Amino acid sequence: MVEIEEVRSELSEITNARINFEPERPPRIQLPVAGLNTGQRWDRPGATSVIHVDDPNRTFNDQNPELEAALDRIDQEVHSGQGPSTGIDALAWYSSFHNLRPEWGIYIPILSLVYIARRWLKRLGLPLERKLQVAFRLLHEHESFHFATDYMVAQWEIMLDVPCWGVLMEQKRATGKYNEEEEKLANAYMLRQLAPRLSATQYRAVEAATLQQPPGYSEGQNYVAEDAFRAGLGELAKLYLGPQALRLSLNISTGVVALESFFPPLACARCI
């Protein structure tokens, strides 16, 4: 993979390839969670995130009205199906490197980890630290797929010398709707990555949580199988590239070009 700053530099040479787009940062109650600490090692490729609690016996299962109110509000965002920040993207978000803003990358609020540990993984016989690790990894995997899509689109933009990402983002901004095709594949990718690392019971708990999410997100399980996943990648690429390909009289539906091959290889030996 080419360094992102180099990609950004090349995109800057293409009119409207990079635009000023407000990242979808979900509203979040600023509620301190005492005794929870996070390390910052997950920004290194292949590194394991560092999450631990001061008290190994801490469960977050005690009744805390303020915490419960915060989690209830997050629950509404996750299941609302309204606006660009819903489903898993109500818990974490990816800010594109196509943005003119200097910041880009994956953002995961600590309270989102607590939400998953408490609401999705509560009944599992796991230590709290393990629940938080699983919570972080599932959010990180979902958002990593958005990065992969971002990178795929950038490759085509540079080859064709036309903007593609900005066109779809302007449409998203105008309609206020999220991309169901991308979200179902992001959840599918997340499930594919977690499957070999979780027990069957743990995996079913995560899968069950996706089924309760809005359209698109809830369809992820249907695209976990290799053939379905690869076919979905091709269709997602067409969604981003289609308008400009049509304008350039470029037929990308012949099957001659394996569109799914332009997504970077995200699968790697990470552990949780």
C-alpha positions in Angstrom: 0.0 0.0 0.0 1.1 3.5 -0.8 1.5 5.9 2.1 -1.8 7.8 2.7 -0.1 11.3 2.6 1.2 10.4 -0.9 -2.3 9.3 -1.9 -3.7 12.6 -0.5 -1.2 14.6 -2.4 -2.2 12.9 -5.7 -5.9 13.4 -5.0 -5.3 17.1 -4.4 -4.3 17.3 -8.0 -7.8 16.1 -9.1 -10.6 18.8 -9.0 -13.2 18.0 -6.3 -11.5 14.7 -5.3 -11.0 16.1 -1.8 -13.8 18.1 -0.3 -14.6 19.7 3.0 -16.8 17.1 4.6 -17.8 17.1 8.3 -16.9 13.6 9.7 -19.9 11.7 11.0 -19.1 12.0 14.7 -22.0 10.6 16.7 -23.3 12.8 19.5 -21.9 11.3 22.7 -22.6 12.1 26.4 -19.4 13.0 28.1 -19.6 10.5 31.0 -16.3 9.6 32.7 -16.0 5.8 33.3 -13.8 5.5 36.4 -11.2 2.7 36.4 -11.0 2.2 32.7 -7.7 3.0 30.9 -6.8 2.6 27.2 -3.3 2.4 25.7 -2.5 3.9 22.3 -0.8 1.0 20.6 -3.5 0.1 18.1 -2.3 2.7 15.6 0.6 0.4 14.7 -0.2 -2.2 12.0 -0.6 -5.6 13.6 -0.5 -4.2 17.1 -2.8 -5.4 19.9 -4.9 -2.7 21.6 -4.2 -2.2 25.3 -7.3 -2.0 27.4 -7.4 -2.8 31.1 -9.4 -1.9 34.2 -7.9 -1.0 37.5 -10.2 -3.4 39.4 -10.2 -6.9 37.8 -13.6 -7.6 39.5 -15.2 -4.6 38.0 -18.2 -5.7 35.9 -20.2 -2.5 35.1 -23.2 -4.6 36.1 -24.0 -2.4 39.1 -27.0 -0.1 38.7 -25.8 3.4 37.8 -28.7 5.6 36.6 -26.4 8.1 34.9 -24.6 5.3 33.0 -27.8 3.6 32.1 -29.3 6.8 30.7 -26.2 7.3 28.5 -26.4 3.7 27.3 -30.1 4.1 26.5 -29.4 7.1 24.4 -26.7 5.2 22.5 -29.1 2.3 22.1 -31.5 4.6 20.3 -28.8 5.9 18.0 -27.7 2.3 17.1 -31.2 1.2 16.3 -32.8 4.3 14.9 -31.9 3.8 11.2 -32.1 7.6 10.8 -29.3 9.8 9.5 -25.7 8.9 8.5 -24.7 7.7 12.1 -26.6 4.7 13.0 -26.0 1.0 13.5 -22.3 0.3 14.4 -21.4 3.7 13.1 -23.3 5.2 16.0 -20.6 3.7 18.2 -17.5 4.5 16.2 -16.7 6.3 12.9 -14.2 6.6 10.1 -13.1 10.0 8.9 -11.9 9.8 5.3 -8.5 10.9 4.0 -10.4 12.4 1.1 -11.5 15.1 3.5 -9.7 18.5 3.3 -9.5 18.4 7.1 -6.1 17.3 8.3 -7.5 14.6 10.7 -8.5 11.2 9.3 -8.8 7.8 10.7 -10.9 5.7 13.1 -12.4 7.1 16.2 -13.8 4.9 19.0 -15.2 6.5 22.2 -14.6 4.7 25.4 -18.3 4.8 26.3 -19.0 2.8 23.1 -16.8 0.0 24.5 -18.8 0.1 27.7 -22.0 0.0 25.8 -21.1 -3.2 23.9 -19.7 -4.9 27.0 -22.9 -4.1 28.9 -25.6 -4.5 26.2 -24.2 -7.0 23.7 -21.8 -9.1 25.7 -23.3 -8.9 29.2 -24.5 -12.5 29.5 -21.2 -14.0 28.3 -18.9 -15.5 31.0 -16.0 -13.3 30.1 -13.8 -11.0 32.3 -14.6 -7.3 31.7 -11.2 -6.7 30.1 -11.9 -9.4 27.5 -15.3 -7.9 26.8 -13.7 -4.5 26.2 -11.1 -6.1 23.9 -13.8 -7.8 21.8 -15.8 -4.5 21.7 -12.8 -2.6 20.5 -11.9 -5.2 17.9 -15.4 -5.4 16.4 -15.7 -1.7 16.1 -12.2 -1.4 14.7 -12.8 -4.1 12.1 -16.1 -2.5 10.9 -14.4 0.9 10.5 -11.3 -0.6 8.9 -13.6 -1.7 6.0 -14.6 1.9 5.5 -10.9 2.7 5.2 -10.5 -0.1 2.7 -13.3 1.3 0.6 -11.8 4.7 0.8 -8.5 3.4 -0.5 -10.2 1.4 -3.3 -12.0 4.5 -4.5 -8.8 6.6 -4.4 -6.9 4.2 -6.6 -9.6 4.5 -9.3 -9.7 8.3 -9.0 -6.0 8.6 -9.5 -6.1 6.2 -12.5 -9.0 7.9 -14.2 -8.2 11.5 -13.0 -11.8 12.1 -11.9 -13.5 12.5 -8.5 -15.7 9.6 -7.3 -15.8 9.7 -3.5 -16.9 13.4 -3.3 -19.8 12.7 -5.7 -21.2 10.0 -3.4 -20.6 12.1 -0.3 -22.4 15.1 -1.6 -25.3 12.8 -2.4 -25.1 11.4 1.1 -25.1 14.9 2.6 -28.1 15.9 0.5 -30.2 13.0 1.4 -29.0 12.4 5.0 -29.0 8.6 4.3 -26.2 6.1 4.8 -24.9 3.7 2.2 -26.6 0.3 2.9 -24.4 -1.6 0.5 -21.2 -0.5 2.3 -22.6 -1.1 5.8 -23.7 -4.7 5.1 -20.2 -5.4 3.8 -18.5 -3.6 6.7 -20.5 -5.8 9.2 -19.7 -8.9 7.1 -16.0 -8.1 7.1 -16.2 -7.6 10.9 -17.9 -11.0 11.3 -15.4 -12.6 9.0 -12.5 -11.2 11.1 -14.0 -12.2 14.4 -15.1 -15.7 13.5 -11.7 -17.4 14.0 -11.0 -15.4 17.2 -14.2 -15.9 19.2 -15.9 -19.0 20.6 -19.1 -20.0 18.9 -21.1 -18.5 21.8 -19.3 -15.2 21.7 -19.6 -15.0 17.9 -23.4 -15.7 18.1 -23.7 -12.8 20.6 -22.0 -10.4 18.2 -24.0 -11.7 15.2 -27.3 -11.4 17.1 -26.4 -7.7 17.8 -25.9 -7.0 14.1 -29.3 -8.6 13.3 -31.0 -5.9 15.5 -29.4 -3.1 13.6 -31.0 -1.0 10.8 -31.3 -2.2 7.1 -27.9 -2.8 5.5 -26.1 -3.4 8.8 -28.5 -6.2 9.6 -27.7 -8.0 6.4 -24.0 -8.5 7.1 -24.4 -12.2 8.0 -25.6 -12.8 4.4 -22.3 -11.7 3.0 -19.8 -13.6 5.3 -19.3 -16.4 2.9 -16.4 -15.8 0.5 -18.3 -15.8 -2.8 -21.0 -13.5 -1.5 -18.4 -11.2 0.1 -16.3 -10.9 -3.0 -19.4 -10.3 -5.2 -20.5 -7.6 -2.7 -17.2 -5.9 -3.0 -17.6 -5.7 -6.8 -21.1 -4.2 -6.5 -19.9 -1.6 -3.9 -17.0 -0.6 -6.3 -19.6 -0.1 -9.1 -21.7 2.1 -6.8 -18.7 4.5 -6.2 -17.3 4.3 -9.7 -20.5 4.0 -11.7 -21.4 7.7 -12.3 -18.0 8.7 -13.5 -17.5 5.5 -15.4 -20.7 6.2 -17.3 -19.5 9.7 -18.1 -16.2 8.4 -19.4 -18.0 5.6 -21.4 -16.1 3.0 -19.3 -17.9 -0.3 -18.9 -17.0 -1.7 -15.5 -19.8 -4.3 -15.5 -18.2 -6.8 -18.0 -16.5 -8.8 -15.3 -13.2 -8.5 -17.1 -11.8 -6.3 -14.3 -11.9 -7.9 -10.9 -13.1 -4.8 -9.0 -12.8 -6.5 -5.7 -9.1 -6.8 -6.1 -8.7 -3.1 -5.7 -9.6 -3.3 -2.0 -6.4 -3.4 0.1 -5.8 -6.7 2.0 -7.0 -5.9 5.5 -6.9 -9.4 6.9 -3.8 -9.9 9.0 -2.6 -11.8 12.1 -4.1 -9.5 14.7 -5.4 -10.9 18.0 -7.8 -9.7 20.6 
